[in-house]
Amino acid sequence: MPVWNGLLMVAVPARHPLLAHKRIPLEEQLRYPLVLCDQHTCKGHARQVERVLRRVDMEPLAAERVASCDLMMALVSAGFALGLTAAAHIAAGWEQGVVARPLVGRSPMLTTYLLRLDGEPSETLARFIERVQAIESPEDTGPTPDDEPDSLEDSEP
């Protein structure tokens, strides 16, 4: 069940040459090392990001695969590599040393899914689902005039 969406952004270390761009061309970003989410631990996130990276005929230089966005932001902040994640992850406490930049063109959306077994949920899970559905993502307020999100909702979680 899709529960919220977030704009995919490039996490860039402060004072990086790519900050000369207001919107980063994917081809330019792929010339630098990337820190990406682990394909097993963060399967849905990794698949959605890989889908975006396949838009160009360049092989990404994955310097590291990490199990959390917090670790990704720590490595970006240290200047180790660039990251690709939802804007909310970049803004969540990592404003020092990490700058969020959109990609050139349509801004892809990352969709977060709630995965559960079929059947009647427990009372606790039902309350959690109710709360999750009540949350409004900052990105859900609508795209800016020059951003028409390219939803990745149809990708597998």
N, CA, C and O atoms as a GROMACS GRO file, in nm:
protein
  628
    1MET      N    1   0.084  -0.116   0.000
    1MET     CA    2   0.000   0.000   0.000
    1MET      C    3   0.090   0.124   0.000
    1MET      O    4   0.169   0.143   0.093
    2PRO      N    5   0.079   0.209  -0.102
    2PRO     CA    6   0.158   0.332  -0.102
    2PRO      C    7   0.108   0.425   0.009
    2PRO      O    8  -0.013   0.448   0.022
    3VAL      N    9   0.200   0.478   0.090
    3VAL     CA   10   0.158   0.563   0.202
    3VAL      C   11   0.204   0.707   0.190
    3VAL      O   12   0.136   0.797   0.239
    4TRP      N   13   0.318   0.732   0.126
    4TRP     CA   14   0.356   0.871   0.100
    4TRP      C   15   0.462   0.877  -0.010
    4TRP      O   16   0.528   0.779  -0.042
    5ASN      N   17   0.473   0.998  -0.065
    5ASN     CA   18   0.568   1.024  -0.174
    5ASN      C   19   0.664   1.134  -0.133
    5ASN      O   20   0.633   1.218  -0.050
    6GLY      N   21   0.782   1.131  -0.193
    6GLY     CA   22   0.881   1.235  -0.170
    6GLY      C   23   0.960   1.260  -0.298
    6GLY      O   24   0.989   1.167  -0.373
    7LEU      N   25   0.994   1.385  -0.322
    7LEU     CA   26   1.074   1.418  -0.441
    7LEU      C   27   1.213   1.359  -0.428
    7LEU      O   28   1.277   1.371  -0.323
    8LEU      N   29   1.260   1.296  -0.533
    8LEU     CA   30   1.397   1.244  -0.537
    8LEU      C   31   1.491   1.362  -0.560
    8LEU      O   32   1.474   1.438  -0.655
    9MET      N   33   1.589   1.376  -0.473
    9MET     CA   34   1.684   1.486  -0.482
    9MET      C   35   1.826   1.430  -0.475
    9MET      O   36   1.849   1.318  -0.431
   10VAL      N   37   1.919   1.513  -0.518
   10VAL     CA   38   2.061   1.479  -0.507
   10VAL      C   39   2.112   1.544  -0.378
   10VAL      O   40   2.096   1.665  -0.357
   11ALA      N   41   2.173   1.464  -0.293
   11ALA     CA   42   2.237   1.515  -0.171
   11ALA      C   43   2.382   1.546  -0.208
   11ALA      O   44   2.457   1.456  -0.246
   12VAL      N   45   2.419   1.673  -0.197
   12VAL     CA   46   2.550   1.719  -0.243
   12VAL      C   47   2.628   1.776  -0.125
   12VAL      O   48   2.574   1.855  -0.047
   13PRO      N   49   2.755   1.738  -0.110
   13PRO     CA   50   2.835   1.798  -0.002
   13PRO      C   51   2.853   1.948  -0.026
   13PRO      O   52   2.862   1.993  -0.140
   14ALA      N   53   2.858   2.024   0.082
   14ALA     CA   54   2.883   2.168   0.071
   14ALA      C   55   3.015   2.191  -0.003
   14ALA      O   56   3.109   2.114   0.012
   15ARG      N   57   3.021   2.295  -0.081
   15ARG     CA   58   3.139   2.334  -0.158
   15ARG      C   59   3.175   2.235  -0.269
   15ARG      O   60   3.290   2.229  -0.312
   16HIS      N   61   3.078   2.158  -0.316
   16HIS     CA   62   3.101   2.064  -0.426
   16HIS      C   63   3.083   2.137  -0.559
   16HIS      O   64   2.998   2.226  -0.568
   17PRO      N   65   3.159   2.102  -0.664
   17PRO     CA   66   3.147   2.170  -0.793
   17PRO      C   67   3.007   2.162  -0.855
   17PRO      O   68   2.969   2.252  -0.930
   18LEU      N   69   2.930   2.059  -0.825
   18LEU     CA   70   2.795   2.047  -0.882
   18LEU      C   71   2.698   2.151  -0.827
   18LEU      O   72   2.590   2.171  -0.883
   19LEU      N   73   2.735   2.218  -0.719
   19LEU     CA   74   2.647   2.321  -0.664
   19LEU      C   75   2.638   2.443  -0.754
   19LEU      O   76   2.557   2.533  -0.730
   20ALA      N   77   2.720   2.448  -0.857
   20ALA     CA   78   2.709   2.555  -0.957
   20ALA      C   79   2.578   2.541  -1.036
   20ALA      O   80   2.532   2.637  -1.098
   21HIS      N   81   2.519   2.421  -1.033
   21HIS     CA   82   2.393   2.395  -1.103
   21HIS      C   83   2.275   2.412  -1.007
   21HIS      O   84   2.278   2.362  -0.895
   22LYS      N   85   2.173   2.483  -1.052
   22LYS     CA   86   2.050   2.493  -0.974
   22LYS      C   87   1.975   2.360  -0.980
   22LYS      O   88   1.916   2.317  -0.881
   23ARG      N   89   1.979   2.295  -1.095
   23ARG     CA   90   1.925   2.161  -1.118
   23ARG      C   91   2.038   2.079  -1.179
   23ARG      O   92   2.102   2.123  -1.274
   24ILE      N   93   2.064   1.963  -1.125
   24ILE     CA   94   2.180   1.884  -1.166
   24ILE      C   95   2.145   1.789  -1.280
   24ILE      O   96   2.053   1.708  -1.268
   25PRO      N   97   2.219   1.797  -1.390
   25PRO     CA   98   2.199   1.699  -1.498
   25PRO      C   99   2.244   1.561  -1.449
   25PRO      O  100   2.350   1.548  -1.388
   26LEU      N  101   2.166   1.459  -1.477
   26LEU     CA  102   2.198   1.324  -1.434
   26LEU      C  103   2.334   1.280  -1.486
   26LEU      O  104   2.410   1.212  -1.416
   27GLU      N  105   2.366   1.318  -1.610
   27GLU     CA  106   2.496   1.282  -1.668
   27GLU      C  107   2.612   1.342  -1.589
   27GLU      O  108   2.716   1.278  -1.573
   28GLU      N  109   2.594   1.464  -1.539
   28GLU     CA  110   2.698   1.529  -1.457
   28GLU      C  111   2.712   1.460  -1.323
   28GLU      O  112   2.823   1.437  -1.275
   29GLN      N  113   2.599   1.426  -1.262
   29GLN     CA  114   2.602   1.361  -1.132
   29GLN      C  115   2.674   1.227  -1.140
   29GLN      O  116   2.747   1.190  -1.048
   30LEU      N  117   2.655   1.155  -1.250
   30LEU     CA  118   2.714   1.021  -1.263
   30LEU      C  119   2.864   1.025  -1.286
   30LEU      O  120   2.928   0.920  -1.293
   31ARG      N  121   2.922   1.142  -1.297
   31ARG     CA  122   3.068   1.153  -1.309
   31ARG      C  123   3.137   1.151  -1.172
   31ARG      O  124   3.260   1.150  -1.163
   32TYR      N  125   3.056   1.150  -1.066
   32TYR     CA  126   3.107   1.152  -0.930
   32TYR      C  127   3.064   1.023  -0.858
   32TYR      O  128   2.965   0.961  -0.896
   33PRO      N  129   3.140   0.984  -0.756
   33PRO     CA  130   3.101   0.865  -0.678
   33PRO      C  131   2.966   0.887  -0.609
   33PRO      O  132   2.932   0.998  -0.569
   34LEU      N  133   2.890   0.779  -0.597
   34LEU     CA  134   2.759   0.783  -0.533
   34LEU      C  135   2.757   0.691  -0.412
   34LEU      O  136   2.820   0.586  -0.410
   35VAL      N  137   2.684   0.733  -0.311
   35VAL     CA  138   2.650   0.644  -0.201
   35VAL      C  139   2.501   0.615  -0.218
   35VAL      O  140   2.418   0.706  -0.218
   36LEU      N  141   2.468   0.486  -0.232
   36LEU     CA  142   2.332   0.444  -0.261
   36LEU      C  143   2.282   0.351  -0.151
   36LEU      O  144   2.361   0.294  -0.076
   37CYS      N  145   2.151   0.337  -0.143
   37CYS     CA  146   2.094   0.244  -0.046
   37CYS      C  147   2.120   0.101  -0.089
   37CYS      O  148   2.121   0.069  -0.208
   38ASP      N  149   2.142   0.015   0.011
   38ASP     CA  150   2.168  -0.126  -0.012
   38ASP      C  151   2.050  -0.190  -0.083
   38ASP      O  152   1.934  -0.163  -0.050
   39GLN      N  153   2.079  -0.275  -0.180
   39GLN     CA  154   1.975  -0.338  -0.261
   39GLN      C  155   1.895  -0.444  -0.186
   39GLN      O  156   1.787  -0.483  -0.231
   40HIS      N  157   1.945  -0.491  -0.073
   40HIS     CA  158   1.873  -0.591   0.006
   40HIS      C  159   1.802  -0.526   0.124
   40HIS      O  160   1.685  -0.556   0.150
   41THR      N  161   1.870  -0.439   0.195
   41THR     CA  162   1.813  -0.375   0.314
   41THR      C  163   1.705  -0.274   0.275
   41THR      O  164   1.601  -0.267   0.341
   42CYS      N  165   1.728  -0.198   0.171
   42CYS     CA  166   1.635  -0.092   0.127
   42CYS      C  167   1.589  -0.123  -0.015
   42CYS      O  168   1.605  -0.041  -0.106
   43LYS      N  169   1.532  -0.240  -0.033
   43LYS     CA  170   1.501  -0.292  -0.166
   43LYS      C  171   1.415  -0.197  -0.250
   43LYS      O  172   1.449  -0.169  -0.366
   44GLY      N  173   1.306  -0.147  -0.195
   44GLY     CA  174   1.217  -0.059  -0.270
   44GLY      C  175   1.284   0.071  -0.310
   44GLY      O  176   1.272   0.114  -0.425
   45HIS      N  177   1.353   0.134  -0.216
   45HIS     CA  178   1.424   0.260  -0.243
   45HIS      C  179   1.530   0.237  -0.350
   45HIS      O  180   1.540   0.314  -0.446
   46ALA      N  181   1.608   0.131  -0.335
   46ALA     CA  182   1.715   0.102  -0.430
   46ALA      C  183   1.660   0.078  -0.570
   46ALA      O  184   1.719   0.125  -0.668
   47ARG      N  185   1.549   0.006  -0.582
   47ARG     CA  186   1.490  -0.020  -0.714
   47ARG      C  187   1.443   0.109  -0.780
   47ARG      O  188   1.464   0.130  -0.900
   48GLN      N  189   1.380   0.197  -0.702
   48GLN     CA  190   1.330   0.321  -0.759
   48GLN      C  191   1.445   0.411  -0.805
   48GLN      O  192   1.436   0.474  -0.910
   49VAL      N  193   1.552   0.418  -0.727
   49VAL     CA  194   1.668   0.499  -0.764
   49VAL      C  195   1.739   0.439  -0.886
   49VAL      O  196   1.779   0.512  -0.976
   50GLU      N  197   1.754   0.308  -0.888
   50GLU     CA  198   1.816   0.241  -1.004
   50GLU      C  199   1.738   0.271  -1.131
   50GLU      O  200   1.797   0.289  -1.238
   51ARG      N  201   1.607   0.275  -1.121
   51ARG     CA  202   1.523   0.306  -1.237
   51ARG      C  203   1.556   0.446  -1.293
   51ARG      O  204   1.560   0.465  -1.414
   52VAL      N  205   1.580   0.541  -1.204
   52VAL     CA  206   1.616   0.676  -1.246
   52VAL      C  207   1.756   0.675  -1.309
   52VAL      O  208   1.778   0.738  -1.413
   53LEU      N  209   1.850   0.605  -1.247
   53LEU     CA  210   1.988   0.600  -1.296
   53LEU      C  211   1.997   0.535  -1.434
   53LEU      O  212   2.088   0.567  -1.511
   54ARG      N  213   1.906   0.446  -1.467
   54ARG     CA  214   1.907   0.380  -1.598
   54ARG      C  215   1.858   0.470  -1.711
   54ARG      O  216   1.858   0.427  -1.826
   55ARG      N  217   1.817   0.590  -1.681
   55ARG     CA  218   1.768   0.682  -1.785
   55ARG      C  219   1.879   0.726  -1.880
   55ARG      O  220   1.851   0.770  -1.991
   56VAL      N  221   2.002   0.716  -1.836
   56VAL     CA  222   2.114   0.754  -1.922
   56VAL      C  223   2.204   0.634  -1.943
   56VAL      O  224   2.203   0.538  -1.866
   57ASP      N  225   2.282   0.640  -2.050
   57ASP     CA  226   2.369   0.529  -2.086
   57ASP      C  227   2.507   0.546  -2.023
   57ASP      O  228   2.609   0.550  -2.092
   58MET      N  229   2.508   0.556  -1.888
   58MET     CA  230   2.632   0.567  -1.813
   58MET      C  231   2.621   0.476  -1.692
   58MET      O  232   2.514   0.466  -1.630
   59GLU      N  233   2.728   0.411  -1.658
   59GLU     CA  234   2.729   0.325  -1.541
   59GLU      C  235   2.761   0.410  -1.418
   59GLU      O  236   2.863   0.479  -1.416
   60PRO      N  237   2.675   0.407  -1.315
   60PRO     CA  238   2.705   0.485  -1.194
   60PRO      C  239   2.823   0.425  -1.118
   60PRO      O  240   2.842   0.304  -1.117
   61LEU      N  241   2.900   0.510  -1.055
   61LEU     CA  242   3.012   0.468  -0.972
   61LEU      C  243   2.961   0.463  -0.828
   61LEU      O  244   2.965   0.563  -0.756
   62ALA      N  245   2.914   0.345  -0.787
   62ALA     CA  246   2.862   0.327  -0.652
   62ALA      C  247   2.980   0.306  -0.557
   62ALA      O  248   3.034   0.196  -0.548
   63ALA      N  249   3.019   0.412  -0.487
   63ALA     CA  250   3.132   0.405  -0.396
   63ALA      C  251   3.097   0.324  -0.272
   63ALA      O  252   3.182   0.258  -0.213
   64GLU      N  253   2.969   0.330  -0.233
   64GLU     CA  254   2.926   0.259  -0.112
   64GLU      C  255   2.776   0.232  -0.120
   64GLU      O  256   2.702   0.312  -0.177
   65ARG      N  257   2.733   0.121  -0.062
   65ARG     CA  258   2.590   0.088  -0.047
   65ARG      C  259   2.564   0.083   0.103
   65ARG      O  260   2.634   0.014   0.177
   66VAL      N  261   2.463   0.156   0.148
   66VAL     CA  262   2.439   0.170   0.291
   66VAL      C  263   2.300   0.120   0.329
   66VAL      O  264   2.211   0.108   0.244
   67ALA      N  265   2.282   0.091   0.457
   67ALA     CA  266   2.157   0.036   0.507
   67ALA      C  267   2.060   0.142   0.558
   67ALA      O  268   1.948   0.110   0.596
   68SER      N  269   2.101   0.270   0.559
   68SER     CA  270   2.010   0.374   0.607
   68SER      C  271   2.041   0.508   0.541
   68SER      O  272   2.153   0.532   0.495
   69CYS      N  273   1.940   0.592   0.536
   69CYS     CA  274   1.959   0.726   0.482
   69CYS      C  275   2.045   0.811   0.576
   69CYS      O  276   2.114   0.902   0.530
   70ASP      N  277   2.042   0.782   0.706
   70ASP     CA  278   2.127   0.855   0.800
   70ASP      C  279   2.275   0.833   0.767
   70ASP      O  280   2.354   0.927   0.767
   71LEU      N  281   2.312   0.708   0.740
   71LEU     CA  282   2.450   0.679   0.704
   71LEU      C  283   2.485   0.744   0.570
   71LEU      O  284   2.595   0.795   0.551
   72MET      N  285   2.390   0.742   0.476
   72MET     CA  286   2.411   0.809   0.347
   72MET      C  287   2.442   0.956   0.368
   72MET      O  288   2.537   1.009   0.310
   73MET      N  289   2.363   1.024   0.452
   73MET     CA  290   2.383   1.167   0.475
   73MET      C  291   2.515   1.193   0.547
   73MET      O  292   2.580   1.294   0.520
   74ALA      N  293   2.556   1.104   0.636
   74ALA     CA  294   2.685   1.121   0.704
   74ALA      C  295   2.800   1.113   0.603
   74ALA      O  296   2.894   1.192   0.611
   75LEU      N  297   2.792   1.020   0.510
   75LEU     CA  298   2.898   1.006   0.409
   75LEU      C  299   2.897   1.124   0.312
   75LEU      O  300   3.003   1.170   0.270
   76VAL      N  301   2.779   1.172   0.276
   76VAL     CA  302   2.771   1.290   0.189
   76VAL      C  303   2.827   1.411   0.262
   76VAL      O  304   2.906   1.487   0.206
   77SER      N  305   2.787   1.429   0.387
   77SER     CA  306   2.835   1.542   0.466
   77SER      C  307   2.988   1.542   0.479
   77SER      O  308   3.050   1.648   0.482
   78ALA      N  309   3.047   1.424   0.484
   78ALA     CA  310   3.193   1.411   0.495
   78ALA      C  311   3.262   1.434   0.361
   78ALA      O  312   3.385   1.436   0.354
   79GLY      N  313   3.182   1.451   0.254
   79GLY     CA  314   3.241   1.474   0.122
   79GLY      C  315   3.282   1.347   0.049
   79GLY      O  316   3.352   1.354  -0.052
   80PHE      N  317   3.240   1.232   0.099
   80PHE     CA  318   3.279   1.103   0.042
   80PHE      C  319   3.216   1.079  -0.094
   80PHE      O  320   3.280   1.025  -0.183
   81ALA      N  321   3.088   1.119  -0.111
   81ALA     CA  322   3.015   1.092  -0.235
   81ALA      C  323   2.887   1.174  -0.239
   81ALA      O  324   2.856   1.247  -0.144
   82LEU      N  325   2.814   1.163  -0.349
   82LEU     CA  326   2.682   1.221  -0.364
   82LEU      C  327   2.579   1.115  -0.325
   82LEU      O  328   2.610   0.996  -0.328
   83GLY      N  329   2.460   1.157  -0.290
   83GLY     CA  330   2.354   1.062  -0.258
   83GLY      C  331   2.228   1.094  -0.336
   83GLY      O  332   2.211   1.205  -0.386
   84LEU      N  333   2.140   0.996  -0.348
   84LEU     CA  334   2.009   1.014  -0.410
   84LEU      C  335   1.905   0.962  -0.312
   84LEU      O  336   1.903   0.843  -0.280
   85THR      N  337   1.818   1.051  -0.266
   85THR     CA  338   1.715   1.011  -0.173
   85THR      C  339   1.603   1.114  -0.174
   85THR      O  340   1.610   1.214  -0.246
   86ALA      N  341   1.501   1.090  -0.094
   86ALA     CA  342   1.388   1.183  -0.085
   86ALA      C  343   1.432   1.312  -0.018
   86ALA      O  344   1.517   1.312   0.071
   87ALA      N  345   1.373   1.422  -0.060
   87ALA     CA  346   1.407   1.553  -0.006
   87ALA      C  347   1.392   1.557   0.146
   87ALA      O  348   1.472   1.620   0.214
   88ALA      N  349   1.291   1.490   0.200
   88ALA     CA  350   1.268   1.490   0.344
   88ALA      C  351   1.385   1.427   0.420
   88ALA      O  352   1.416   1.470   0.531
   89HIS      N  353   1.450   1.327   0.362
   89HIS     CA  354   1.565   1.265   0.428
   89HIS      C  355   1.683   1.362   0.435
   89HIS      O  356   1.757   1.363   0.533
   90ILE      N  357   1.700   1.441   0.332
   90ILE     CA  358   1.810   1.538   0.330
   90ILE      C  359   1.782   1.649   0.430
   90ILE      O  360   1.874   1.694   0.500
   91ALA      N  361   1.659   1.693   0.438
   91ALA     CA  362   1.623   1.805   0.525
   91ALA      C  363   1.617   1.765   0.673
   91ALA      O  364   1.624   1.851   0.760
   92ALA      N  365   1.606   1.636   0.701
   92ALA     CA  366   1.586   1.589   0.839
   92ALA      C  367   1.715   1.596   0.920
   92ALA      O  368   1.775   1.492   0.951
   93GLY      N  369   1.757   1.715   0.955
   93GLY     CA  370   1.869   1.730   1.046
   93GLY      C  371   2.006   1.731   0.982
   93GLY      O  372   2.107   1.734   1.053
   94TRP      N  373   2.014   1.729   0.852
   94TRP     CA  374   2.146   1.724   0.788
   94TRP      C  375   2.175   1.852   0.710
   94TRP      O  376   2.252   1.850   0.614
   95GLU      N  377   2.113   1.963   0.753
   95GLU     CA  378   2.131   2.086   0.676
   95GLU      C  379   2.275   2.136   0.674
   95GLU      O  380   2.315   2.205   0.580
   96GLN      N  381   2.353   2.102   0.775
   96GLN     CA  382   2.492   2.147   0.774
   96GLN      C  383   2.577   2.048   0.697
   96GLN      O  384   2.588   1.931   0.734
   97GLY      N  385   2.636   2.095   0.591
   97GLY     CA  386   2.726   2.011   0.514
   97GLY      C  387   2.663   1.937   0.399
   97GLY      O  388   2.735   1.876   0.320
   98VAL      N  389   2.530   1.938   0.387
   98VAL     CA  390   2.462   1.870   0.277
   98VAL      C  391   2.360   1.965   0.215
   98VAL      O  392   2.281   2.028   0.286
   99VAL      N  393   2.364   1.975   0.083
   99VAL     CA  394   2.272   2.062   0.010
   99VAL      C  395   2.187   1.974  -0.081
   99VAL      O  396   2.239   1.884  -0.148
  100ALA      N  397   2.057   1.998  -0.084
  100ALA     CA  398   1.966   1.924  -0.171
  100ALA      C  399   1.951   1.997  -0.303
  100ALA      O  400   1.926   2.117  -0.306
  101ARG      N  401   1.965   1.924  -0.412
  101ARG     CA  402   1.944   1.979  -0.545
  101ARG      C  403   1.857   1.884  -0.626
  101ARG      O  404   1.877   1.762  -0.620
  102PRO      N  405   1.760   1.937  -0.702
  102PRO     CA  406   1.680   1.850  -0.789
  102PRO      C  407   1.758   1.814  -0.915
  102PRO      O  408   1.855   1.880  -0.951
  103LEU      N  409   1.715   1.709  -0.979
  103LEU     CA  410   1.772   1.672  -1.109
  103LEU      C  411   1.710   1.761  -1.217
  103LEU      O  412   1.602   1.817  -1.197
  104VAL      N  413   1.778   1.774  -1.330
  104VAL     CA  414   1.724   1.848  -1.444
  104VAL      C  415   1.602   1.773  -1.497
  104VAL      O  416   1.599   1.650  -1.498
  105GLY      N  417   1.502   1.848  -1.539
  105GLY     CA  418   1.382   1.788  -1.596
  105GLY      C  419   1.279   1.759  -1.490
  105GLY      O  420   1.275   1.824  -1.385
  106ARG      N  421   1.197   1.661  -1.518
  106ARG     CA  422   1.090   1.624  -1.427
  106ARG      C  423   1.148   1.559  -1.302
  106ARG      O  424   1.231   1.469  -1.310
  107SER      N  425   1.104   1.604  -1.189
  107SER     CA  426   1.153   1.551  -1.062
  107SER      C  427   1.083   1.419  -1.030
  107SER      O  428   0.962   1.416  -1.008
  108PRO      N  429   1.159   1.310  -1.027
  108PRO     CA  430   1.097   1.182  -0.993
  108PRO      C  431   1.051   1.178  -0.849
  108PRO      O  432   1.108   1.245  -0.762
  109MET      N  433   0.949   1.100  -0.823
  109MET     CA  434   0.897   1.081  -0.688
  109MET      C  435   0.938   0.943  -0.638
  109MET      O  436   0.935   0.845  -0.712
  110LEU      N  437   0.976   0.938  -0.510
  110LEU     CA  438   0.998   0.810  -0.443
  110LEU      C  439   0.871   0.778  -0.365
  110LEU      O  440   0.818   0.864  -0.295
  111THR      N  441   0.823   0.658  -0.378
  111THR     CA  442   0.704   0.617  -0.307
  111THR      C  443   0.743   0.523  -0.194
  111THR      O  444   0.818   0.428  -0.214
  112THR      N  445   0.692   0.550  -0.075
  112THR     CA  446   0.713   0.462   0.040
  112THR      C  447   0.588   0.376   0.055
  112THR      O  448   0.476   0.426   0.055
  113TYR      N  449   0.611   0.247   0.068
  113TYR     CA  450   0.502   0.151   0.078
  113TYR      C  451   0.496   0.090   0.217
  113TYR      O  452   0.597   0.076   0.284
  114LEU      N  453   0.376   0.054   0.258
  114LEU     CA  454   0.355  -0.026   0.378
  114LEU      C  455   0.327  -0.168   0.329
  114LEU      O  456   0.229  -0.192   0.260
  115LEU      N  457   0.415  -0.260   0.366
  115LEU     CA  458   0.399  -0.399   0.327
  115LEU      C  459   0.349  -0.479   0.446
  115LEU      O  460   0.402  -0.466   0.557
  116ARG      N  461   0.248  -0.561   0.424
  116ARG     CA  462   0.195  -0.645   0.532
  116ARG      C  463   0.129  -0.768   0.472
  116ARG      O  464   0.101  -0.772   0.352
  117LEU      N  465   0.106  -0.865   0.554
  117LEU     CA  466   0.039  -0.987   0.512
  117LEU      C  467  -0.107  -0.958   0.481
  117LEU      O  468  -0.167  -0.868   0.541
  118ASP      N  469  -0.165  -1.034   0.388
  118ASP     CA  470  -0.308  -1.022   0.362
  118ASP      C  471  -0.385  -1.066   0.486
  118ASP      O  472  -0.334  -1.141   0.568
  119GLY      N  473  -0.505  -1.019   0.498
  119GLY     CA  474  -0.588  -1.057   0.612
  119GLY      C  475  -0.618  -0.938   0.700
  119GLY      O  476  -0.572  -0.827   0.674
  120GLU      N  477  -0.694  -0.962   0.802
  120GLU     CA  478  -0.734  -0.858   0.895
  120GLU      C  479  -0.614  -0.818   0.981
  120GLU      O  480  -0.554  -0.903   1.047
  121PRO      N  481  -0.578  -0.688   0.981
  121PRO     CA  482  -0.464  -0.646   1.065
  121PRO      C  483  -0.500  -0.648   1.213
  121PRO      O  484  -0.616  -0.637   1.251
  122SER      N  485  -0.398  -0.663   1.295
  122SER     CA  486  -0.418  -0.656   1.440
  122SER      C  487  -0.464  -0.514   1.475
  122SER      O  488  -0.455  -0.423   1.394
  123GLU      N  489  -0.512  -0.498   1.598
  123GLU     CA  490  -0.558  -0.366   1.642
  123GLU      C  491  -0.444  -0.265   1.635
  123GLU      O  492  -0.463  -0.151   1.592
  124THR      N  493  -0.326  -0.306   1.679
  124THR     CA  494  -0.209  -0.217   1.678
  124THR      C  495  -0.173  -0.178   1.536
  124THR      O  496  -0.148  -0.060   1.509
  125LEU      N  497  -0.169  -0.275   1.446
  125LEU     CA  498  -0.136  -0.245   1.307
  125LEU      C  499  -0.243  -0.159   1.243
  125LEU      O  500  -0.211  -0.069   1.165
  126ALA      N  501  -0.369  -0.184   1.274
  126ALA     CA  502  -0.478  -0.102   1.219
  126ALA      C  503  -0.463   0.044   1.261
  126ALA      O  504  -0.483   0.135   1.180
  127ARG      N  505  -0.426   0.068   1.389
  127ARG     CA  506  -0.403   0.205   1.436
  127ARG      C  507  -0.285   0.267   1.362
  127ARG      O  508  -0.290   0.384   1.323
  128PHE      N  509  -0.178   0.188   1.344
  128PHE     CA  510  -0.060   0.239   1.272
  128PHE      C  511  -0.099   0.277   1.129
  128PHE      O  512  -0.061   0.385   1.082
  129ILE      N  513  -0.172   0.192   1.060
  129ILE     CA  514  -0.214   0.221   0.922
  129ILE      C  515  -0.298   0.348   0.918
  129ILE      O  516  -0.281   0.431   0.829
  130GLU      N  517  -0.388   0.363   1.014
  130GLU     CA  518  -0.471   0.483   1.021
  130GLU      C  519  -0.386   0.609   1.038
  130GLU      O  520  -0.411   0.710   0.973
  131ARG      N  521  -0.286   0.602   1.124
  131ARG     CA  522  -0.197   0.717   1.146
  131ARG      C  523  -0.112   0.747   1.024
  131ARG      O  524  -0.092   0.863   0.988
  132VAL      N  525  -0.061   0.643   0.961
  132VAL     CA  526   0.022   0.663   0.841
  132VAL      C  527  -0.060   0.728   0.731
  132VAL      O  528  -0.011   0.818   0.662
  133GLN      N  529  -0.183   0.684   0.714
  133GLN     CA  530  -0.267   0.741   0.610
  133GLN      C  531  -0.305   0.886   0.639
  133GLN      O  532  -0.338   0.960   0.547
  134ALA      N  533  -0.299   0.926   0.765
  134ALA     CA  534  -0.333   1.064   0.802
  134ALA      C  535  -0.216   1.159   0.782
  134ALA      O  536  -0.235   1.281   0.781
  135ILE      N  537  -0.096   1.105   0.768
  135ILE     CA  538   0.022   1.190   0.749
  135ILE      C  539   0.022   1.246   0.609
  135ILE      O  540   0.001   1.174   0.511
  136GLU      N  541   0.046   1.376   0.599
  136GLU     CA  542   0.059   1.440   0.469
  136GLU      C  543   0.205   1.472   0.447
  136GLU      O  544   0.264   1.551   0.521
  137SER      N  545   0.263   1.410   0.344
  137SER     CA  546   0.402   1.439   0.311
  137SER      C  547   0.413   1.583   0.265
  137SER      O  548   0.321   1.633   0.200
  138PRO      N  549   0.525   1.653   0.297
  138PRO     CA  550   0.544   1.789   0.248
  138PRO      C  551   0.535   1.796   0.097
  138PRO      O  552   0.487   1.895   0.041
  139GLU      N  553   0.581   1.691   0.029
  139GLU     CA  554   0.580   1.690  -0.117
  139GLU      C  555   0.439   1.670  -0.172
  139GLU      O  556   0.415   1.699  -0.289
  140ASP      N  557   0.345   1.620  -0.090
  140ASP     CA  558   0.209   1.595  -0.136
  140ASP      C  559   0.130   1.723  -0.158
  140ASP      O  560   0.019   1.719  -0.210
  141THR      N  561   0.186   1.836  -0.118
  141THR     CA  562   0.114   1.962  -0.133
  141THR      C  563   0.111   2.008  -0.278
  141THR      O  564   0.044   2.106  -0.309
  142GLY      N  565   0.181   1.938  -0.366
  142GLY     CA  566   0.177   1.969  -0.508
  142GLY      C  567   0.311   2.014  -0.559
  142GLY      O  568   0.391   2.071  -0.484
  143PRO      N  569   0.336   1.990  -0.688
  143PRO     CA  570   0.464   2.029  -0.746
  143PRO      C  571   0.472   2.178  -0.769
  143PRO      O  572   0.371   2.247  -0.778
  144THR      N  573   0.595   2.227  -0.777
  144THR     CA  574   0.615   2.367  -0.813
  144THR      C  575   0.584   2.381  -0.961
  144THR      O  576   0.579   2.280  -1.032
  145PRO      N  577   0.563   2.502  -1.011
  145PRO     CA  578   0.524   2.520  -1.151
  145PRO      C  579   0.615   2.452  -1.252
  145PRO      O  580   0.567   2.404  -1.354
  146ASP      N  581   0.746   2.446  -1.227
  146ASP     CA  582   0.834   2.385  -1.326
  146ASP      C  583   0.862   2.238  -1.295
  146ASP      O  584   0.940   2.174  -1.366
  147ASP      N  585   0.800   2.182  -1.192
  147ASP     CA  586   0.817   2.041  -1.157
  147ASP      C  587   0.688   1.966  -1.180
  147ASP      O  588   0.587   1.992  -1.115
  148GLU      N  589   0.690   1.872  -1.273
  148GLU     CA  590   0.580   1.779  -1.287
  148GLU      C  591   0.638   1.644  -1.251
  148GLU      O  592   0.706   1.582  -1.333
  149PRO      N  593   0.612   1.597  -1.129
  149PRO     CA  594   0.674   1.473  -1.085
  149PRO      C  595   0.646   1.357  -1.179
  149PRO      O  596   0.535   1.341  -1.230
  150ASP      N  597   0.748   1.277  -1.199
  150ASP     CA  598   0.738   1.155  -1.277
  150ASP      C  599   0.724   1.043  -1.176
  150ASP      O  600   0.824   0.990  -1.128
  151SER      N  601   0.602   1.007  -1.144
  151SER     CA  602   0.577   0.913  -1.036
  151SER      C  603   0.636   0.777  -1.066
  151SER      O  604   0.627   0.727  -1.179
  152LEU      N  605   0.696   0.718  -0.965
  152LEU     CA  606   0.751   0.582  -0.976
  152LEU      C  607   0.661   0.488  -0.899
  152LEU      O  608   0.703   0.380  -0.860
  153GLU      N  609   0.536   0.529  -0.877
  153GLU     CA  610   0.444   0.451  -0.796
  153GLU      C  611   0.424   0.311  -0.848
  153GLU      O  612   0.400   0.218  -0.772
  154ASP      N  613   0.434   0.296  -0.983
  154ASP     CA  614   0.405   0.165  -1.040
  154ASP      C  615   0.523   0.069  -1.024
  154ASP      O  616   0.512  -0.047  -1.064
  155SER      N  617   0.635   0.115  -0.967
  155SER     CA  618   0.747   0.025  -0.946
  155SER      C  619   0.718  -0.063  -0.826
  155SER      O  620   0.637  -0.028  -0.739
  156GLU      N  621   0.784  -0.176  -0.821
  156GLU     CA  622   0.763  -0.267  -0.710
  156GLU      C  623   0.823  -0.211  -0.584
  156GLU      O  624   0.928  -0.146  -0.590
  157PRO      N  625   0.760  -0.236  -0.470
  157PRO     CA  626   0.817  -0.187  -0.343
  157PRO      C  627   0.943  -0.263  -0.309
  157PRO      O  628   1.005  -0.236  -0.206
   0.00000   0.00000   0.00000
